[in-house]
Amino acid sequence: MARLFAVAPVLALAEKHPIRQTLVDRINQGHHSWQAAPIEQNPLANYSLAEIKGLMGLEQVDKKGVGFRSGVEVGEIPTTFDGRSEFSSCQKSILDQANCGSCWAFGAAETLTTNLCVLGLGNPVLAPQDLVSCDASDHGCNGGTLPGAWGYIDQHGLRSESCMPYSAGEGDVAACAAGCTGGGDSTHYKCPVAPTNLNSDQEIQAAVMTVGAVEVGFFVMEDFMNYKSGIYSYKEGLQLGGHAVKIVGWGQELDTFYWIVQNSWGPAWGENGFFRIKNWHDDKESAFAIAGGYACLQGATPAPPAPPPTPVTCKDIVNYCGDYGKSQCEAKSYLIPVCQETCGCCDSSKPSYCGDNSVLV
């Protein structure tokens, strides 16, 4: 897996708006794994092409940054995992970056919000505006990078949304404030140790299982702007730019692996603000999470939960059981715990005298 998310040059400005009826029709008539939204139901349909491209605020980077922890211990990875249910008390409302290329800030703030909650280190909604206004290494509504955002978090932490409400939705970035611009207090929440750079699909999965979320990037293609439901993979259209989002889980449908992802385009978009997407191995145009991701993993990262132990086998455990018959078990109750198979206690319709001394497998 590549270590960097390098945004390739945009091919060209599309001559047509990416949310268009002909594209919707071809997707929905193509028997694909996903469906396009009717134009009248697409909350981005009234955005201009420039505004749509402006949403893609994940910038090119030529290095992954310094000072981050690297990797995570990978244990048993289940076929499916959904942090929204596994860490239900840490789920917050879907936010909307609006007309601002601040996806990099939303992905980071929302990921850290979940991470700290799962770790038991606080449960406020953290402010993307803190990054948009105060992260001088990035460019507010004109884009930013994952290493830049997480480097700022490591040095300064983030204030809460109640302290710094989002105000950049029309593209105007307020100056960095020393205190709160809203209510609440000005506590800066940060990862207790340096944030971690996850370098493989398996490390991303282990981190999501441990702290609930990981921020990653991908390329947005024209057809993605029409997504409504299902497992997205690229079908047609030009590349619009790089986009940062928050992985919260994964699953498998038939033989197709997919990520479960929280977006920052409001709850009316996609699957109530979320989408599912094929991995970069299967959709190299979108290249989802090909560059790894970032999250806050406190201290020595625990291995994900091991599978449950194998049930105890129901059997005779002493060699003299063969000297007795099943008819003798009820009278000689001392036989039952050690001669379960002989006494019939391994049968689905076990005798009542077996009591709780048997284990069925």
C-alpha positions as CSV (number, residue, x, y, z in Angstrom):
1,M,0.0,0.0,0.0
2,A,1.3,3.5,-0.9
3,R,2.3,5.7,2.1
4,L,1.1,9.0,0.6
5,F,-2.1,10.3,-0.9
6,A,-0.9,12.2,-3.9
7,V,-3.7,13.8,-5.8
8,A,-3.2,13.2,-9.5
9,P,-3.8,16.2,-11.8
10,V,-7.4,16.6,-12.6
11,L,-8.0,15.5,-16.2
12,A,-10.0,18.4,-17.4
13,L,-13.1,20.4,-16.4
14,A,-16.1,18.4,-17.3
15,E,-18.1,20.1,-20.0
16,K,-21.3,18.8,-18.3
17,H,-22.5,18.9,-14.8
18,P,-21.6,15.6,-13.0
19,I,-25.1,15.3,-11.6
20,R,-27.1,14.8,-14.8
21,Q,-30.0,12.7,-15.9
22,T,-28.2,10.7,-18.6
23,L,-25.5,9.6,-16.1
24,V,-28.2,8.7,-13.5
25,D,-30.1,6.6,-16.1
26,R,-27.0,4.7,-17.3
27,I,-26.0,3.9,-13.7
28,N,-29.5,2.7,-12.7
29,Q,-30.1,0.7,-15.8
30,G,-26.7,-1.0,-15.7
31,H,-27.4,-3.6,-13.0
32,H,-24.5,-2.3,-10.9
33,S,-23.9,-2.8,-7.1
34,W,-25.1,0.7,-6.4
35,Q,-27.9,3.1,-7.3
36,A,-27.8,6.7,-8.3
37,A,-30.1,9.3,-6.7
38,P,-32.9,10.9,-8.6
39,I,-31.7,14.4,-9.4
40,E,-34.5,16.0,-7.4
41,Q,-33.4,14.1,-4.3
42,N,-29.7,14.8,-4.7
43,P,-28.8,17.6,-2.2
44,L,-25.8,18.6,-4.3
45,A,-27.7,19.0,-7.6
46,N,-27.9,22.8,-7.3
47,Y,-24.2,23.2,-6.7
48,S,-22.3,24.6,-9.7
49,L,-19.5,22.5,-11.2
50,A,-17.0,24.9,-9.5
51,E,-18.7,24.4,-6.1
52,I,-18.7,20.6,-6.5
53,K,-15.0,20.6,-7.3
54,G,-14.5,22.9,-4.4
55,L,-15.7,20.2,-2.0
56,M,-12.7,18.1,-2.9
57,G,-10.2,19.6,-0.5
58,L,-7.7,16.8,0.0
59,E,-4.4,18.2,-1.3
60,Q,-1.4,16.5,-2.8
61,V,1.4,15.7,-0.3
62,D,5.0,14.8,-1.0
63,K,5.7,13.3,2.4
64,K,3.6,11.7,5.1
65,G,4.8,13.9,7.9
66,V,7.1,13.3,10.9
67,G,6.4,12.5,14.5
68,F,3.6,10.0,14.0
69,R,3.5,6.6,15.4
70,S,3.5,3.9,12.8
71,G,1.4,0.8,12.5
72,V,-0.9,-1.2,14.9
73,E,-0.9,-4.7,16.1
74,V,-3.2,-6.8,13.9
75,G,-5.1,-9.7,15.4
76,E,-8.1,-11.7,14.1
77,I,-10.1,-9.6,11.6
78,P,-13.8,-10.5,11.3
79,T,-15.6,-10.5,8.0
80,T,-17.9,-7.6,9.0
81,F,-17.6,-4.9,11.6
82,D,-19.7,-1.7,12.1
83,G,-18.4,0.8,14.6
84,R,-21.7,2.6,14.6
85,S,-23.3,-0.3,16.5
86,E,-20.2,-1.6,18.3
87,F,-19.6,1.9,19.8
88,S,-23.1,3.3,19.6
89,S,-22.7,5.7,22.5
90,C,-20.0,7.5,20.6
91,Q,-21.9,8.2,17.4
92,K,-22.7,11.9,16.6
93,S,-24.8,13.6,14.0
94,I,-23.7,13.8,10.4
95,L,-22.2,17.2,9.6
96,D,-22.1,19.2,6.3
97,Q,-19.0,21.0,5.1
98,A,-21.2,23.0,2.7
99,N,-19.4,25.3,0.2
100,C,-15.9,24.9,1.6
101,G,-13.1,22.4,0.7
102,S,-12.7,21.4,4.4
103,C,-13.2,17.7,4.1
104,W,-9.7,17.2,5.4
105,A,-10.7,19.0,8.6
106,F,-14.1,17.3,9.0
107,G,-12.6,13.8,8.6
108,A,-9.9,14.6,11.2
109,A,-12.2,16.2,13.7
110,E,-14.9,13.6,13.5
111,T,-12.4,10.7,13.6
112,L,-10.7,12.2,16.8
113,T,-14.2,12.7,18.3
114,T,-14.9,9.0,18.0
115,N,-11.4,7.9,19.0
116,L,-11.4,9.9,22.3
117,C,-14.9,8.8,23.1
118,V,-14.1,5.1,22.6
119,L,-10.9,5.5,24.7
120,G,-12.9,7.1,27.5
121,L,-11.1,10.4,27.2
122,G,-14.0,12.7,26.6
123,N,-17.2,12.9,24.5
124,P,-17.6,16.3,22.9
125,V,-18.1,16.9,19.2
126,L,-14.8,18.4,18.1
127,A,-14.6,21.4,15.8
128,P,-13.6,21.2,12.2
129,Q,-13.5,25.0,12.3
130,D,-10.5,24.9,14.7
131,L,-8.5,23.2,11.9
132,V,-10.0,25.4,9.1
133,S,-9.1,28.7,11.0
134,C,-6.0,27.8,13.0
135,D,-4.0,25.1,11.1
136,A,-1.5,27.3,9.3
137,S,0.1,24.3,7.5
138,D,-3.1,23.8,5.6
139,H,-5.3,26.1,3.6
140,G,-8.8,26.3,5.1
141,C,-11.5,26.1,2.5
142,N,-8.9,25.7,-0.2
143,G,-7.8,22.3,1.0
144,G,-5.5,20.5,3.4
145,T,-3.6,17.3,4.0
146,L,-4.0,14.4,6.4
147,P,-0.5,14.8,7.8
148,G,-1.0,18.5,8.3
149,A,-4.3,18.1,10.1
150,W,-3.0,15.3,12.4
151,G,0.2,17.2,13.0
152,Y,-1.8,20.2,14.2
153,I,-3.9,17.9,16.4
154,D,-0.7,16.5,17.9
155,Q,0.7,19.9,18.7
156,H,-2.5,21.8,19.7
157,G,-5.5,19.5,20.0
158,L,-9.0,20.6,19.0
159,R,-11.6,22.6,20.7
160,S,-15.3,21.5,20.8
161,E,-17.9,22.4,18.2
162,S,-19.8,24.3,20.9
163,C,-16.7,26.4,21.5
164,M,-15.9,27.0,17.8
165,P,-19.1,26.5,15.7
166,Y,-18.6,25.9,12.0
167,S,-18.7,29.2,10.2
168,A,-16.9,28.5,6.9
169,G,-19.9,27.0,5.0
170,E,-19.9,29.8,2.5
171,G,-16.2,29.7,1.9
172,D,-15.2,32.5,4.2
173,V,-12.6,31.5,6.8
174,A,-12.6,33.4,10.1
175,A,-9.3,34.3,11.7
176,C,-8.0,31.9,14.4
177,A,-9.5,32.9,17.8
178,A,-7.6,32.6,21.0
179,G,-10.8,31.8,22.9
180,C,-14.3,30.5,22.1
181,T,-16.4,32.1,19.4
182,G,-19.5,30.2,20.7
183,G,-20.5,28.8,24.1
184,G,-18.7,26.2,26.2
185,D,-15.2,26.2,27.4
186,S,-11.9,26.4,25.4
187,T,-10.5,23.0,26.4
188,H,-8.2,21.6,23.8
189,Y,-8.7,17.9,23.3
190,K,-5.8,15.9,21.9
191,C,-4.5,12.4,21.5
192,P,-2.5,11.4,24.7
193,V,0.3,10.1,22.4
194,A,1.3,10.9,18.9
195,P,-1.4,10.0,16.3
196,T,-0.8,6.8,14.4
197,N,-0.3,6.4,10.6
198,L,-2.0,3.2,9.5
199,N,-0.1,1.6,6.6
200,S,-2.3,-1.2,5.3
201,D,-6.0,-2.3,5.0
202,Q,-5.5,-4.7,8.0
203,E,-4.0,-2.0,10.2
204,I,-6.9,0.3,9.3
205,Q,-9.3,-2.5,10.3
206,A,-7.5,-3.2,13.6
207,A,-7.6,0.5,14.4
208,V,-11.4,0.8,13.6
209,M,-12.0,-2.2,15.9
210,T,-10.0,-0.5,18.7
211,V,-11.0,3.1,18.5
212,G,-14.0,3.3,16.2
213,A,-12.7,5.3,13.2
214,V,-9.9,6.2,10.8
215,E,-9.5,9.1,8.5
216,V,-8.5,8.2,4.9
217,G,-8.6,9.7,1.4
218,F,-9.8,8.8,-2.1
219,F,-10.4,10.2,-5.6
220,V,-13.9,11.4,-6.3
221,M,-15.1,10.6,-9.8
222,E,-18.1,12.3,-11.5
223,D,-20.4,9.3,-11.1
224,F,-19.8,9.3,-7.3
225,M,-21.6,12.6,-7.0
226,N,-24.8,10.7,-8.0
227,Y,-24.5,8.0,-5.3
228,K,-27.6,7.1,-3.4
229,S,-27.1,3.6,-2.0
230,G,-25.3,0.3,-2.4
231,I,-21.6,-0.5,-2.8
232,Y,-20.0,2.1,-4.9
233,S,-17.3,1.4,-7.6
234,Y,-16.3,3.7,-10.4
235,K,-18.3,3.3,-13.7
236,E,-17.7,6.5,-15.7
237,G,-16.7,10.1,-15.7
238,L,-13.8,12.4,-15.0
239,Q,-11.8,12.8,-11.7
240,L,-13.0,15.8,-9.7
241,G,-10.4,15.8,-7.0
242,G,-9.3,14.2,-3.7
243,H,-11.6,13.8,-0.7
244,A,-11.1,13.0,3.0
245,V,-13.6,10.9,4.9
246,K,-14.0,8.7,8.0
247,I,-14.0,4.9,7.9
248,V,-16.3,3.4,10.5
249,G,-16.4,-0.3,9.4
250,W,-16.5,-2.8,6.6
251,G,-18.5,-5.7,5.3
252,Q,-18.9,-8.3,2.6
253,E,-21.7,-8.9,0.1
254,L,-21.3,-12.1,-1.8
255,D,-17.6,-12.0,-2.7
256,T,-17.3,-8.2,-2.6
257,F,-15.5,-6.5,0.3
258,Y,-16.6,-2.9,1.1
259,W,-15.8,-0.1,3.5
260,I,-18.5,1.7,5.5
261,V,-17.7,5.4,5.4
262,Q,-19.0,8.6,7.0
263,N,-19.1,11.5,4.6
264,S,-19.4,15.3,5.4
265,W,-22.1,16.3,2.9
266,G,-25.0,16.2,5.3
267,P,-27.5,13.5,6.3
268,A,-29.6,13.8,3.2
269,W,-26.8,12.6,1.0
270,G,-26.2,8.8,0.3
271,E,-27.2,6.3,2.9
272,N,-28.2,8.8,5.6
273,G,-24.8,10.6,5.3
274,F,-22.8,7.4,4.8
275,F,-21.7,5.3,1.9
276,R,-20.2,1.9,1.1
277,I,-17.4,1.6,-1.4
278,K,-15.1,-1.1,-2.8
279,N,-11.5,-1.1,-1.7
280,W,-8.7,0.2,-3.9
281,H,-7.7,-3.3,-5.0
282,D,-11.1,-3.6,-6.8
283,D,-11.6,0.0,-7.8
284,K,-8.2,1.6,-8.7
285,E,-9.8,4.7,-10.2
286,S,-11.3,5.7,-6.8
287,A,-8.2,4.3,-5.0
288,F,-10.1,4.3,-1.7
289,A,-7.7,4.3,1.3
290,I,-4.7,3.4,-0.9
291,A,-2.6,5.7,1.1
292,G,-3.5,4.4,4.5
293,G,-5.0,6.5,7.2
294,Y,-4.7,8.3,10.6
295,A,-6.2,7.9,14.0
296,C,-5.6,8.4,17.7
297,L,-4.5,5.1,19.3
298,Q,-3.6,5.6,23.0
299,G,-0.4,4.0,24.2
300,A,0.4,0.4,23.4
301,T,-2.4,-0.6,21.1
302,P,-4.3,-3.7,22.2
303,A,-4.9,-6.5,19.8
304,P,-8.5,-6.8,18.5
305,P,-10.6,-9.3,20.4
306,A,-9.6,-12.9,19.8
307,P,-12.2,-15.4,18.6
308,P,-14.1,-17.3,21.4
309,P,-12.6,-20.5,22.8
310,T,-13.6,-23.8,21.3
311,P,-16.4,-25.4,23.3
312,V,-15.5,-28.3,25.6
313,T,-16.1,-31.6,23.9
314,C,-18.7,-33.9,25.5
315,K,-17.0,-37.3,26.1
316,D,-15.9,-39.9,28.6
317,I,-12.8,-38.7,30.4
318,V,-11.9,-41.9,32.3
319,N,-11.1,-45.3,30.9
320,Y,-13.4,-47.4,33.3
321,C,-16.6,-46.0,31.8
322,G,-16.7,-49.0,29.4
323,D,-17.2,-51.2,32.4
324,Y,-20.7,-49.7,33.0
325,G,-23.8,-49.4,30.9
326,K,-26.1,-46.5,30.5
327,S,-28.7,-48.1,32.7
328,Q,-26.3,-47.9,35.7
329,C,-25.7,-44.1,35.4
330,E,-28.8,-43.0,37.3
331,A,-28.1,-45.2,40.3
332,K,-24.4,-44.5,40.3
333,S,-24.5,-40.6,40.0
334,Y,-20.7,-40.4,40.4
335,L,-20.4,-41.8,36.8
336,I,-22.2,-38.9,35.2
337,P,-19.6,-36.1,35.3
338,V,-16.8,-38.4,34.0
339,C,-18.8,-40.8,31.7
340,Q,-21.0,-38.3,29.8
341,E,-20.9,-40.2,26.5
342,T,-21.6,-43.6,28.1
343,C,-24.4,-42.1,30.2
344,G,-26.1,-40.6,27.1
345,C,-25.5,-37.0,28.3
346,C,-24.0,-36.0,25.0
347,D,-27.3,-36.9,23.2
348,S,-29.6,-34.1,22.0
349,S,-32.4,-35.7,24.2
350,K,-30.3,-36.4,27.2
351,P,-31.8,-38.1,30.3
352,S,-33.0,-35.9,33.1
353,Y,-30.4,-37.4,35.5
354,C,-27.6,-35.7,33.5
355,G,-28.6,-32.4,35.1
356,D,-26.0,-29.6,34.5
357,N,-23.1,-32.0,34.4
358,S,-23.1,-32.4,30.6
359,V,-21.9,-30.2,27.8
360,L,-23.5,-30.6,24.4
361,V,-21.5,-29.8,21.2
